[in-house]
Amino acid sequence: MVEGQKNLRRQIFEIIEIGGSGHLIGRFFDAFMVVLILLNVCAVAIETVEDIGAYYQTEFLYFEVCSLIIFSFEYLLRIWTCVEYRPQSEPNGNNRFRFKFIFSPLMLIDFIAIAPTILFSFIGFDLRFLRVFRFLRLFKLMRYSPALSSLGSVIYEERRALIATLIIMLGLALFASSIMYYLERSVQPEAFGNIPSAMWWAFSTLTTIGYGDVVPLTALGKVFGVLMMILGVGVYALPIGIIASGFANEIHRRDFVIRWGLVANVPLFHGLDANLINTIAKRLRSQVVETGKLIAYEGETADKLFLIVSGSIKRRDESGETYLKKGAFFGARSLLQRTSFHANYIATARAQLLVLDAVDFHHLLDHYPSLKDRIDNTYNNSSKEDYGQTNMDEYE
């Protein structure tokens, strides 16, 4: 492949695969695809309204065809550009790499989003049934939503626990339907005449849905039904608890990785022992500041150290104004000297901060002398409060 084609492939790869992380066109592409997916789902639902579906039948058809073309083109582009994932150190084998990539989970979801419509259109299948498959396009949002992607990861990681709870749930349902079969079959032969029929009552009761279409009539049946209701609340809540706990852990783990990386890259902490960086990261908390909000003011007792994750902070004092960007920090010197802030700090753009309270700050200094030495050395040749402009020796 010529160099120009390689460059084009790389550019398209950055747009459709990693563009949402910073590429302007990539962010537009991600937003466009998310809107298109949601419009497809809405169109499927609205099309079932007979009056609207009949009146706008042609428009719905055109929209479906256009969406199908876009999704298919996107699918082919991902296959073409996926070799950019392949490490340069690996030997040539683009086709083999593409074949493996096609069977990755997200690519299978993309395939399911377009394949049924194309297939059934050619074989003359009832197209109204395709609405069910078109709803599957909603799963394409997993590619554009970190939260959905995290949820998928949690389900996969907790698959053993979820399978175990599923076995317990099915076993309990089978046990409940078997007991109710013997207790109620003579009174309600239609509803409890056999164990498979009794399982409808068991599932609706254990899941606490309780449709009420099938209920026990005998005294023993009612007592046993109450027992199953109580057990159902606990047993059928297990998978929800597993997923919720796993999802919370995944979010906390991802947030901690971000905080750890930020702390490790801040010049004040750069080069510190990994265990110390880990300890600092655990004590940080996140804070979002809207544009124009005063974060700290001159003369206020310093009780926090602020690290800037994103956004922009303006520092204003009698000497003028300076700006702090991502990776900068302020408040360390005042905390160290147990004094007040020497300037006003205002958010000039929506900023995300990591905050270290004074108690935690002094606790770290007391238990980690290397950190105190680092801060002392950092400020020895500077009368300024904060870091964030040009190099290790300049403070604003």
C-alpha positions in Angstrom: 0.0 0.0 0.0 1.3 3.4 -0.9 2.2 6.0 1.7 -0.8 8.2 0.8 -3.2 5.3 1.4 -1.6 4.5 4.7 -1.9 8.2 5.8 -5.6 8.2 4.7 -6.3 5.0 6.6 -4.6 6.4 9.7 -6.6 9.6 9.5 -9.9 7.7 9.2 -8.9 5.4 12.0 -8.3 8.4 14.3 -11.7 9.8 13.4 -13.8 6.7 13.9 -11.9 4.8 16.6 -10.1 7.3 18.8 -11.5 10.7 17.6 -13.8 11.1 20.6 -10.8 11.5 22.8 -9.7 14.8 21.3 -10.1 14.8 17.5 -12.7 17.5 16.5 -14.0 15.7 13.5 -14.0 12.5 15.6 -16.2 14.1 18.2 -18.6 15.2 15.5 -18.6 11.7 14.0 -19.4 10.1 17.4 -22.2 12.6 18.1 -23.6 12.1 14.6 -23.7 8.3 15.0 -25.3 8.5 18.5 -28.0 10.7 17.1 -28.5 8.5 14.1 -28.8 5.4 16.4 -31.4 7.1 18.6 -33.4 8.3 15.6 -33.5 4.8 14.2 -34.9 3.5 17.5 -37.5 6.3 17.6 -38.4 5.7 14.0 -39.0 2.0 14.6 -41.4 2.8 17.5 -43.2 5.7 15.7 -43.6 3.6 12.6 -45.9 1.2 14.5 -48.5 4.0 14.9 -50.7 3.0 11.9 -51.8 6.5 10.9 -48.2 7.9 11.0 -46.6 4.8 9.5 -49.0 4.8 6.6 -48.8 8.5 5.9 -45.0 8.7 6.1 -44.3 5.3 4.7 -42.0 6.6 2.0 -40.1 8.8 4.3 -39.5 6.0 6.8 -38.3 3.8 3.9 -35.8 6.5 2.7 -34.6 7.0 6.2 -34.1 3.3 6.7 -32.2 3.0 3.5 -29.9 6.0 4.3 -29.3 4.7 7.8 -28.4 1.2 6.4 -26.0 2.7 3.9 -24.3 4.8 6.7 -24.0 1.9 9.1 -22.7 -0.4 6.4 -20.1 2.1 5.3 -19.0 2.6 8.9 -18.8 -1.1 9.3 -16.5 -1.5 6.2 -14.4 1.4 7.3 -13.8 -0.1 10.7 -12.7 -3.4 9.0 -10.3 -1.5 6.7 -8.7 0.7 9.3 -8.6 -1.9 12.1 -5.0 -2.9 11.2 -3.9 0.4 12.8 -4.4 -1.5 16.1 -1.8 -4.0 15.0 1.6 -3.4 16.6 4.3 -2.5 14.1 6.5 -5.2 15.6 4.2 -8.0 14.4 4.9 -9.5 11.0 2.7 -8.7 8.1 -0.8 -10.3 8.3 -3.4 -7.6 7.8 -6.1 -10.0 6.5 -5.6 -12.3 9.4 -5.9 -9.4 11.8 -9.0 -8.2 10.1 -10.6 -11.6 10.3 -10.1 -11.7 14.1 -11.3 -8.1 14.4 -14.6 -8.9 12.6 -15.4 -11.4 15.4 -14.8 -9.0 18.2 -17.8 -8.2 20.4 -18.4 -4.6 19.2 -18.0 -5.6 15.6 -20.5 -8.4 16.0 -23.0 -5.9 17.4 -22.4 -3.7 14.3 -23.0 -6.7 12.1 -26.2 -7.6 13.8 -27.4 -4.0 13.3 -27.2 -4.2 9.5 -27.2 -7.9 8.5 -30.9 -8.9 9.2 -32.3 -6.0 7.2 -30.1 -6.7 4.2 -30.7 -10.5 4.4 -34.5 -10.4 4.8 -34.9 -7.8 2.1 -33.4 -10.1 -0.4 -35.4 -13.2 0.6 -38.7 -11.5 0.7 -39.3 -11.8 4.5 -42.1 -9.9 6.2 -40.3 -6.6 6.7 -42.5 -5.6 9.6 -40.7 -8.3 11.7 -37.4 -6.5 11.0 -38.4 -3.8 13.5 -37.3 -6.2 16.2 -33.8 -6.5 14.7 -33.6 -2.7 14.1 -34.1 -2.2 17.8 -30.8 -4.0 18.2 -29.1 -1.0 16.8 -29.5 0.5 20.2 -26.6 -1.7 21.3 -24.3 0.2 19.0 -24.3 2.9 21.7 -21.9 0.7 23.6 -19.2 1.8 21.2 -19.9 5.5 22.0 -20.8 5.3 25.7 -18.1 4.5 28.3 -20.8 3.8 30.8 -22.4 1.1 28.7 -19.0 -0.3 27.8 -18.2 -0.5 31.5 -21.5 -2.3 32.2 -20.6 -4.8 29.5 -17.2 -5.4 31.1 -18.8 -5.8 34.5 -21.3 -8.4 33.3 -18.4 -10.3 31.7 -16.2 -10.1 34.8 -19.0 -11.2 37.0 -20.3 -13.9 34.7 -19.4 -16.8 37.0 -21.3 -15.2 39.9 -24.2 -14.3 37.6 -24.4 -17.9 36.3 -24.4 -19.2 39.8 -27.2 -17.0 40.8 -29.1 -18.0 37.7 -28.8 -21.6 38.6 -30.0 -20.9 42.1 -33.0 -18.9 40.7 -34.0 -21.7 38.3 -33.5 -24.3 41.0 -35.7 -22.4 43.4 -38.4 -21.9 40.7 -38.4 -25.6 40.0 -38.6 -26.4 43.6 -41.5 -24.0 44.2 -43.5 -25.2 41.1 -43.0 -28.9 42.2 -44.3 -28.2 45.7 -47.3 -26.2 44.4 -48.0 -29.0 41.9 -48.6 -31.4 44.8 -50.5 -28.9 46.9 -52.8 -27.4 44.3 -53.2 -29.9 41.4 -56.4 -31.3 42.8 -58.0 -27.9 43.3 -56.7 -26.2 40.2 -55.8 -28.8 37.6 -55.6 -26.2 34.8 -53.1 -24.0 36.5 -51.2 -26.6 38.5 -51.9 -29.8 36.6 -48.3 -30.4 35.9 -44.9 -28.9 37.0 -44.3 -26.9 33.8 -47.7 -25.2 34.2 -47.0 -24.4 37.8 -43.7 -22.7 36.9 -45.6 -19.7 35.6 -46.9 -19.1 39.1 -43.4 -19.8 40.5 -41.6 -17.2 38.3 -44.3 -14.5 38.7 -44.2 -15.0 42.5 -40.5 -15.3 43.1 -39.7 -12.2 40.9 -42.3 -10.3 43.1 -44.3 -9.4 39.9 -47.4 -11.3 41.0 -49.8 -11.0 38.1 -52.6 -12.5 40.1 -53.9 -14.6 37.3 -52.8 -17.8 39.1 -53.0 -17.9 42.9 -53.0 -20.7 45.5 -56.4 -21.6 47.0 -55.5 -24.2 49.6 -54.3 -23.1 53.1 -51.0 -25.0 52.7 -50.6 -23.5 49.2 -51.0 -19.9 50.6 -48.5 -20.5 53.4 -46.0 -21.9 50.9 -46.7 -19.0 48.6 -45.9 -16.5 51.3 -42.6 -18.3 52.0 -41.7 -18.1 48.3 -42.5 -14.4 48.2 -40.0 -13.8 51.0 -37.3 -16.0 49.4 -37.9 -14.3 46.0 -37.1 -10.8 47.4 -33.7 -12.0 48.5 -32.7 -14.5 45.8 -33.8 -12.5 42.7 -32.2 -9.4 44.1 -28.8 -11.2 44.0 -27.9 -10.5 40.3 -28.9 -6.9 40.6 -26.6 -6.5 43.6 -23.8 -8.2 41.9 -24.1 -6.0 38.8 -24.5 -2.8 40.8 -21.5 -3.6 43.1 -19.4 -4.6 40.1 -20.4 -1.4 38.2 -19.6 0.8 41.2 -16.2 -0.9 41.6 -15.5 -0.5 37.8 -16.3 3.3 38.0 -14.2 3.7 41.1 -11.3 1.8 39.6 -11.4 3.8 36.4 -11.6 7.1 38.4 -8.7 6.0 40.5 -6.5 5.2 37.5 -7.2 8.7 36.2 -6.3 10.2 39.5 -3.2 8.1 39.8 -2.0 9.1 36.4 -2.6 12.8 37.1 -0.8 12.7 40.4 2.2 10.8 38.8 2.5 13.4 36.1 2.3 16.5 38.3 5.8 17.9 38.5 5.5 18.3 42.3 4.9 14.5 42.7 6.9 13.4 39.6 9.3 10.6 40.4 7.9 9.8 43.8 7.6 6.2 45.0 4.6 4.4 43.5 3.3 3.5 46.9 3.3 7.2 47.9 1.6 8.2 44.7 -1.0 5.5 45.4 -1.6 6.9 48.9 -1.9 10.4 47.6 -4.4 9.4 44.9 -6.6 7.6 47.4 -7.0 10.7 49.4 -8.0 13.0 46.6 -11.6 13.9 45.9 -13.1 15.3 42.7 -14.7 18.7 42.4 -16.3 20.4 39.3 -16.2 24.2 39.2 -18.4 26.1 36.7 -17.1 29.1 34.7 -16.8 32.3 36.7 -16.9 30.7 40.1 -14.5 31.8 42.8 -12.5 28.8 44.1 -10.3 30.5 46.7 -9.8 34.2 47.6 -6.9 36.2 48.9 -6.8 36.1 52.7 -8.8 32.9 53.0 -7.3 30.3 55.3 -5.7 27.7 53.1 -7.3 24.3 53.9 -7.0 22.5 50.5 -4.5 21.7 47.7 -6.0 21.9 44.2 -4.9 19.9 41.2 -6.4 20.9 37.8 -7.6 17.9 35.7 -9.2 20.0 33.0 -10.4 23.6 32.3 -8.7 26.9 33.1 -8.1 28.8 36.4 -7.2 32.5 36.6 -4.9 33.6 39.4 -5.3 37.3 40.2 -3.3 39.4 42.7 -1.7 42.8 42.9 1.0 41.8 40.4 -1.5 40.9 37.7 -3.2 37.9 36.3 -1.9 34.5 35.2 -3.7 31.3 34.0 -3.4 27.8 35.2 -4.1 24.9 32.9 -4.4 21.1 33.0 -1.7 19.6 35.3 -1.2 22.8 37.4 -1.8 23.0 41.1 -2.2 25.7 43.8 -2.4 25.9 47.6 0.6 23.8 48.5 2.8 26.6 49.8 0.0 28.1 51.9 -0.8 24.7 53.4 2.9 24.1 54.1 3.2 27.4 55.9 -0.3 27.1 57.4 -1.2 30.6 56.1 -3.8 32.0 53.8 -4.1 32.1 50.0 -2.1 34.9 48.4 -4.4 35.5 45.4 -7.9 35.0 44.1 -8.5 31.9 41.9 -11.4 32.0 39.5 -12.5 29.4 36.9 -12.4 30.9 33.4 -13.7 27.7 31.9 -15.6 24.8 33.5 -12.9 23.0 35.4 -12.5 19.6 37.0 -10.3 19.6 40.1 -8.8 17.0 42.4 -8.7 18.3 46.0 -6.5 17.2 48.9 -7.7 18.4 52.3 -5.3 20.1 54.7 -5.7 17.2 57.3 -4.7 14.7 54.6 -1.9 16.9 53.3 -0.2 17.3 56.7 -0.8 13.6 57.5 1.2 12.7 54.3 4.0 15.1 55.2 4.2 13.7 58.7 4.4 10.1 57.5 6.4 10.6 54.3 9.4 12.9 54.8 10.4 12.5 51.2 7.2 14.4 50.1 8.0 17.2 52.6 11.5 17.4 51.3 10.3 17.5 47.7 7.9 20.4 48.5 10.6 22.3 50.4 13.1 22.0 47.6 10.4 23.0 45.1 9.7 26.3 46.8 13.2 27.2 48.0 13.8 29.3 45.0 10.4 30.7 44.5 8.2 33.1 46.4 5.1 32.2 44.4 2.3 30.0 45.5 1.5 27.6 42.7 2.9 25.7 39.7 1.4 25.5 36.3 3.1 27.6 33.6 6.5 26.7 32.1 8.9 24.5 34.0 9.7 23.1 37.4 11.2 26.3 38.6 8.5 28.7 37.6 5.5 29.3 39.8 2.6 31.7 39.3 
